[in-house]
Amino acid sequence: MLLLWAFLYYFKKKKSPLQYGIPPVLMVLSIILFIVSFIVGKWEGIGIGAIGVSLFVSSVIALIVISILGFFEGLKKSLAKEMLTVAANISMNWFFTEILK
């Protein structure tokens, strides 16, 4: 899980679209591992199944966190832009009201 977070953090820094592609690929891989665990059976199958389930859970959590962080980053940028626009409008209104007096 820590390795997955490290990859996603690296790709997030670069603003790469791969940050949204890696977790679904790992989800598919974990489902395949889980199915293979039934074929292998016995204790080895239980181990493979546990790895598959933990990989699936960590991929889902990583995808949710990356999506939420991307949403808040976009929200922050749009809010900053809107605040600058409002501040510019207020200062322009004040400037013109003082000149027109």
Number of C-alpha atoms within 10 A of each C-alpha: 13 8 8 16 17 11 13 22 14 13 16 17 9 11 11 12 10 13 21 17 12 17 23 16 11 18 19 15 15 23 16 13 21 22 15 15 21 14 10 13 13 10 10 12 18 15 14 20 23 16 15 23 17 14 23 23 14 18 23 16 15 21 20 14 13 19 14 12 13 14 11 12 12 12 12 12 11 12 12 12 12 12 12 12 12 12 12 12 12 11 12 12 12 11 11 10 10 9 8 6 5
